[in-house]
Amino acid sequence: MADRSYGKVGFSATGAYGTGGSSLNDGPPPSTLAAQLVENISPSAKSSRSDENSELKGLFAEIQKVKDDPSLLKTVDERIEHNHMLIYVYSRIILENIKLDDPFLDRAHMRTEVLKAINFMRFTIKETPLVLKQGTGRSAFIYRGKEPLWIWLLPQLLKMLGHSQCLEIEESIEGFLQYLLVVMARTGALWELASSMSSYLRSILSTLLSRLQKSGVPSPREDPSVDIRLPSNVTLEQMLGPDWLRTTHTVFSIQ
């Protein structure tokens, strides 16, 4: 069973970056997060995605610079942008590299990596809550569009809920989703995101229930699997407007 502490919600947003009255003297030094990322990701994982090797090398070089000299981040906005990059890199290398349909998947290793990722993201978001609404801005990431970070990030975790390979970490994933809602609700500049995320999750649940009701209960001889992509294009368009066509990695499939 996964460590239950990952699923607990007990965060106060007071004093976090972006909540008003914050400064770069609040919270841990930026080198802490950079060091945690560098230490958590093995050298083999860093080079396992050859198609993205050039981008990742450049981003790791930036992360290493901040790790060695935290004073490079001089403003709150720079730290938010830096933390956005940290979450992007961690997600691309770890979360997206988990192949749930791999018959040789090391489940114990996968669970450990997911729990480490959740812990890292909680720490990063606690430090800079406004990172959740961050788009690409001045940064040009290969696999990031204009969508807010939370919309880009959630599919990577939601695809694991209910999967037979991930039953032991469901509580931790659900706890992280609750944590995001708490952060949004307690951070003035993110209040509208709490409503958007609630609508996003309700839309997915509604689509799933509707599909199950239409499909009915399969007979023992029938294939019980379904192929459905979530969230729907309608949901993305309602939340992002015309920009939904220029989003990346905002949809996950259930088979």
C-alpha positions in Angstrom: 0.0 0.0 0.0 1.3 3.5 -0.9 2.4 5.8 1.9 -0.9 7.4 3.0 0.8 10.7 3.8 1.0 11.5 0.1 -2.8 11.7 -0.1 -3.4 14.1 2.8 -4.4 17.7 2.3 -3.1 20.1 4.9 -1.7 23.1 3.1 -2.1 26.8 3.9 -1.4 29.1 1.0 -0.6 32.0 3.2 2.9 33.3 2.4 3.4 31.3 -0.8 4.6 33.1 -3.9 1.9 34.9 -5.8 -0.6 35.2 -2.9 0.2 38.8 -2.2 3.0 40.4 -0.2 5.5 37.7 -1.0 9.1 38.1 -1.8 12.1 36.0 -2.8 13.1 35.7 0.8 10.0 33.5 1.5 10.2 29.8 1.4 13.2 27.5 0.5 16.0 28.6 -1.8 15.3 27.8 -5.5 18.4 25.6 -5.5 16.5 23.1 -3.3 14.0 22.2 -5.9 16.6 22.2 -8.7 18.7 19.9 -6.6 15.8 17.6 -5.8 15.0 17.3 -9.5 18.6 16.6 -10.5 19.0 14.0 -7.7 15.6 12.2 -8.4 16.2 11.7 -12.1 18.8 9.1 -13.0 21.4 9.7 -15.8 19.8 6.9 -17.8 16.4 8.5 -17.6 17.7 11.9 -18.8 19.0 10.4 -22.0 16.3 7.8 -22.7 14.3 10.2 -24.9 16.6 10.7 -27.9 14.0 12.7 -29.9 14.0 15.3 -27.2 17.6 15.1 -26.1 18.6 18.5 -27.4 15.8 20.3 -25.5 16.3 18.4 -22.3 20.0 19.0 -22.3 19.4 22.7 -22.6 16.8 22.7 -19.8 19.0 20.6 -17.5 21.9 23.1 -18.1 19.5 25.9 -17.0 18.4 23.9 -14.0 22.0 23.2 -13.0 22.9 26.9 -13.2 20.2 27.8 -10.7 21.2 24.9 -8.5 24.7 26.3 -8.4 23.7 29.9 -8.1 20.2 30.6 -6.8 20.7 34.4 -7.0 20.1 34.1 -10.8 16.4 34.2 -10.0 15.9 37.8 -9.1 12.1 38.2 -9.2 9.0 36.2 -8.2 8.0 35.9 -11.8 11.4 34.4 -12.7 11.0 31.8 -9.9 7.5 30.9 -11.1 8.8 30.5 -14.7 11.7 28.4 -13.3 9.4 26.1 -11.3 7.2 25.8 -14.4 10.3 24.5 -16.2 11.1 22.1 -13.4 7.6 20.5 -13.5 7.7 20.3 -17.3 11.1 18.5 -17.3 10.1 16.1 -14.5 6.8 15.3 -16.2 8.3 14.7 -19.6 11.1 12.4 -18.3 9.2 10.5 -15.6 5.4 10.6 -15.9 5.3 10.4 -19.7 7.8 7.7 -19.8 5.6 5.3 -17.8 4.1 2.8 -20.3 1.1 1.2 -18.5 0.5 -1.3 -21.3 4.1 -2.6 -21.1 3.9 -6.3 -20.1 7.4 -6.0 -18.5 6.5 -2.9 -16.4 8.2 -2.9 -13.1 5.2 -1.9 -10.9 7.2 -1.3 -7.8 9.6 1.1 -9.6 6.7 2.8 -11.3 4.9 3.4 -8.1 8.0 4.8 -6.5 8.6 7.2 -9.4 5.0 8.4 -9.4 5.0 9.1 -5.7 8.3 11.0 -6.0 6.8 13.0 -8.8 3.7 13.8 -6.8 5.8 14.9 -3.8 8.0 17.0 -6.0 5.1 18.8 -7.6 3.4 19.4 -4.3 6.6 21.0 -3.0 6.9 23.1 -6.1 3.3 24.2 -6.3 3.3 25.0 -2.6 6.2 27.4 -3.2 4.7 29.1 -6.2 1.0 28.4 -6.5 0.7 30.7 -9.6 2.7 28.2 -11.6 -0.6 26.4 -12.0 -1.9 29.1 -14.4 1.4 29.5 -16.2 1.4 29.1 -20.0 4.5 28.9 -22.1 5.0 32.7 -22.0 8.6 33.5 -23.0 9.6 29.8 -22.8 9.2 27.7 -25.9 8.9 24.1 -24.8 8.5 21.4 -27.5 5.6 19.7 -25.8 3.8 22.6 -24.3 1.1 24.8 -25.8 -0.6 27.9 -24.5 -2.8 26.0 -22.1 -2.3 26.6 -18.3 0.0 24.2 -16.6 -2.7 22.4 -14.7 -4.6 21.5 -17.9 -1.4 20.1 -19.4 -0.4 18.2 -16.3 -3.6 16.5 -15.2 -4.0 14.0 -18.1 -0.6 12.5 -17.1 -2.1 11.5 -13.7 -5.7 10.9 -14.6 -4.7 8.2 -17.1 -3.5 6.1 -14.1 -6.7 6.3 -12.1 -8.5 3.0 -12.3 -5.7 1.3 -14.2 -4.9 -2.2 -12.9 -1.2 -1.3 -12.7 -1.9 1.7 -10.5 -4.4 0.6 -7.9 -1.9 1.0 -5.0 -1.3 4.7 -5.8 -4.9 5.8 -6.5 -5.2 7.4 -3.1 -2.1 9.4 -3.6 -3.2 10.7 -7.0 -6.7 11.6 -5.7 -5.0 13.3 -2.8 -2.9 15.4 -5.1 -6.0 16.4 -7.1 -7.6 17.5 -3.8 -4.5 19.4 -2.9 -4.6 21.3 -6.2 -8.2 22.4 -5.5 -7.2 23.5 -2.0 -4.3 25.6 -3.3 -6.6 27.2 -6.0 -9.3 27.9 -3.4 -6.9 29.5 -0.9 -4.9 31.6 -3.4 -6.8 34.7 -4.5 -5.3 34.9 -7.9 -6.3 31.3 -8.6 -10.0 31.3 -7.4 -11.4 31.0 -10.9 -9.1 28.0 -11.6 -10.8 26.0 -8.8 -14.1 26.4 -10.6 -12.5 25.5 -13.9 -10.8 22.4 -12.5 -14.0 21.2 -10.8 -15.9 21.6 -14.1 -13.1 19.8 -15.9 -13.3 16.8 -13.6 -17.1 16.8 -13.6 -17.1 16.8 -17.4 -14.8 13.7 -17.5 -16.9 11.9 -14.9 -20.1 12.7 -16.8 -18.7 11.5 -20.1 -17.5 8.2 -18.5 -20.9 7.6 -16.8 -22.7 8.3 -20.0 -20.5 5.9 -22.0 -21.0 3.2 -19.4 -24.8 3.6 -19.4 -24.9 3.4 -23.2 -22.6 0.4 -23.3 -24.3 -1.6 -20.7 -22.8 -4.6 -18.9 -20.7 -6.7 -21.4 -21.3 -10.5 -21.5 -18.4 -12.8 -20.5 -17.6 -13.3 -24.2 -17.4 -9.6 -25.1 -14.3 -7.4 -24.8 -15.1 -5.1 -21.9 -12.5 -2.5 -23.0 -13.6 0.9 -24.4 -11.7 3.5 -26.3 -12.5 7.0 -25.2 -10.5 10.2 -25.2 -10.9 12.7 -22.3 -11.7 15.5 -21.8 -13.9 16.2 -24.8 -13.1 18.8 -27.3 -16.2 20.7 -26.2 -14.8 20.9 -22.6 -11.4 22.1 -23.8 -13.0 24.8 -26.0 -15.2 26.0 -23.2 -12.2 26.5 -21.0 -9.5 27.7 -23.4 -11.5 29.3 -26.3 -9.9 29.2 -29.7 -6.5 28.4 -28.1 -7.7 24.8 -27.4 -6.6 23.9 -30.9 -3.1 24.9 -30.1 -2.8 22.9 -26.8 -0.6 19.9 -26.3 -1.0 16.8 -24.2 -4.4 17.8 -22.8 -6.2 14.5 -23.7 -5.8 11.0 -22.3 -7.3 7.8 -23.6 -9.0 4.9 -21.8 -9.0 1.6 -23.5 
